[in-house]
Each structure stands twice: as C-alpha cells, then as structure tokens.
C-alpha cells in the first residue's frame, strides 16, 4: 500500500472484528434476517451487507423501526447471533491467527474494538481456540455511543492505561472505522479486500498480512 515502503510499527494494534479479523458475512446476514423477521419485516442479502458497516441504531433509524419494536428486535438479534450454529459460521480470515501471533511475539499490545458484543466475540474466539489473544475487548455492551463516535476506541485505550498517540493504530474494514479513529486522534488502516473503496484517499490494505510487511 505504500509503494514498497516498509510498514510502520505501532505499540498498540486495535482491530475491528467483523470483516477485519473474522469473515462474518454469512452469519450476520442470518442474524439481520432473523431480527427483522421478528418484527414482520424482510431484508435482502444486499441490505444486510450494508447494515454490517454501520452501528445498530443507525440501522434502526434508517429502517424507521418503531421504538416499541426494539425489544422484540433486540431479543431476536441476540438469540440469533449467539446461537452455536451462528457462532460457528464466523470464520477467521486465513492470515488472522498468524498476524496476531506475530504481533504478540514482537511485544505489541492487541485490542478488539467492535460494534458487536463482548459476549459474542468471546464465544467466537473460544470456538476457534483464540481466547486470550487480545489484551482488551470492547463491544456494544460496554460503551454507549458506537462508531463513528471515538468512544469505543477511547474506552479501549483507557482500559489499557494508554492515551491516543501516534503509537496506536486501528484497523477496520469500514469507513466508520476510519472516522472513529480520526475522531479519537489515532492512526488507522482500511482493510479493503474486495476493492469496495477505490476512491479512498489513503493507503488501503488488501489483508492483515500487510501490517507485517
């Protein structure tokens, strides 16, 4: 991504979860469909893919979901996402474990900062034998304002006893991840495996392995 330049090393690597460390597209399509079905609505695969890149309340607002339907929607979403069959559909990208292990071997600190819940992330990590791979997990059951607010990232850094600095980077697959990092005052990289953001004005990564190049 840098025309042959060596990749900068950071002291702290914060990662988004869905679409960045794990391929969760199939599982999240099922989750969105189950949640909307609980309030009598249908959604397409394409709509689900769109909702994956924004926080829950943005999706609810965009769909004009009534507040009285929030409990039924939330209950169906939680039941679907934490179902063992759904958990098993979350698959790590081929390079995920090697990259995280390499960063750990170099003494880097690792965090996962996601729009998903800490509970769900723990279930997925445990399923793949990845428990303990991160120094901090930050999810929607911890913070109040989701990305693009900087709050999740700032909470993660506070949990690590750190402040925003040029030694911290956030790696994510959506433009909201980049907005959140900018607002938090830390550096960031956009993972763009499928060339969805050709006009993005900064360097993009095709995969996590490029962090080690």
N, C-alpha and C positions, 0 to 999 in steps of 0.2 A: 504493500500500500504506500510505501514511501520511496519508490523508485530505487530500490536497492539499499536504502539507508538502514542501519541497524536499529531495531526496535528499542525504544527507551524502556528501562526497567523501573518499576514502581515498588514502593514498600508495601502498599496495600492494594489488593485487587478485589473490587466489588463486582459481582456478576448478577445480572438478571437471571431468572430461572427458566421460564417458559420460552422456548425458541432460541435460547442462548446456550444454556448448559444441557438442556433436555429438549428433545423433539416431542412436543406435547400437542401437536395439531390435531391428531385423531381423537385423543382423549377429550380435548377441550371442545371439539365440535359436538361430541356426545353430551357433554355437560351443559353447554348452552341450549341444545335442543331439549334436553330433559327439563331444564329450568323454565324455559318459555312454554313448554307443553303444560307445565303445572298451572299456568295462568291462561291457558287456552290459546296460545299463540304458536305459530310455526316460524322457523328461521331456516335459511339456506346455508349450505357449506360456506359460500362466499361471505355471507353476513357474519357467520361465526368467526371466520378468519379475520374479519375487520374488528370484531369485538375483542379479539385476543390482544390487540395492540392498544387498548385503552383501559382505564380503570372501570370498575363495576358501575359506579354511579354515573359516569359519562354514558355508559351503555343504557342504563335505565332511563336517563333523561332523553337520550336520542330516540328511544323507542316509546317515549311517553307512557312508561309503565306507571300505573296509579300507585300511590303510596300504600294504599290498603292491600295491594297485591305483593308488596315487598316481603312479608313474612313467608308466604307460600313459595314465592320465587326463591328466596334465600334458603329455605329448608330443602327444596328440591335440588338446588345447586350444590349444597353441602353434602347431601346424601349421595348425589351422583359422583362428585369429584373424589370423595373418599372411599367409594366402593372399590373393593380389591381388584375387580376387573378393570376399572378405570385406572387405578394406580399402576397396574402392570402395563398399560398402554403408554405410559410415559417412558420414553427410551432415551438414554444418554446419547448425544452425538458421538461418533466414533473416537474423536480426539479428547473428549471431556476429561476422562479419568487421567490420562497421561499428562495433560496440561496442568491439571490441578495438582497432581503428584509432583510434577517438576517444579512448580512454583513453591510448593511446600518444602521441597528438598533445598531450595535456594533461600529458605527462611522468610518467604513472603507471607503476609497475613491475608486471609481469604474471607470474604463475606458474600452471602447471597441476599440480595435485596429485590423482593418480588412483589407483584400485585396479588399473588396467591397467598394462601395462609401458611404460617409457620408449621401448623399441624400437618397440612397436606404435603409440604416439602419434606418434612421429616419422614412421612410414610413412604414417599418415593425414594428418598435416599436410603432408607432402611431396606426397602425391597431390593435395591441394587447393591447392597453392602457398602454404601458410601457414607454411612453415619459417621459424624465426627470430621468430615472432610473440610468443613468451614468453621472459622472462628466465631462467626456471628450469623444468625439467620434473622432476617427482618421481613415480616409479611403483613398483610392487611388486617390481621387480628392483633397487631401491635400498635400501628400508627393510626392517625385519624384521617389525614389527607394523602391520597395516593398520588403517584406520578401523574402529571409532570411537576407536582409540588416537590421541593427538595427534601421534605420532611423525612421520607423513608431513609434516604442516604445520610442525612444528618443524624438520625436516630442510630443508624448502624455505626457511624463513626464515634458517636458519644459512647455507645456500648463498648467500643474498642479502646476508649480512653484517648481518642485522637480528635483533631480538628481538621477541617478542609485544608488541603495543601497540594502543591504540585507533585507530591509523592503518592497521591491517591488517584486511582483510575476506576471508572465504572464502565463495564462492558455490557451492552444490551443490543437487542435486535429491533427496537422501535424508536421512532423519532422522539417519543415521550421520554425514553430513557436518556437521550442526549439532552433534552430540555431540562430534565430533573438534575442532571449532572452540572449543566451550566449554571442553574439556579443555586446549586449547592456550592459552587466555586471549586469544583474538581475537574480533572481531565476525563475524557471519555472516548470510547470507540464504538462505532456502529457495526455490528455483525450483519452483513447483507449477503447471505448465502445464495439467495435466489435473484439477485440483482433487481430488487424491488425499488431501490432508491438511487437510480443512476445520476440524478441531479444533486445529490447530497454534496455540499461544498467542501467537506473534509474527507480525509482518508477513510476508506471503508475496509473492513476485514472480511474475507471470504470464509474464515473459520477461526476457531480459537487457537490453533497451532501457530498462527502468525504472531501471536503475542510473544512467542519464544524465538522468533527469527532474528 
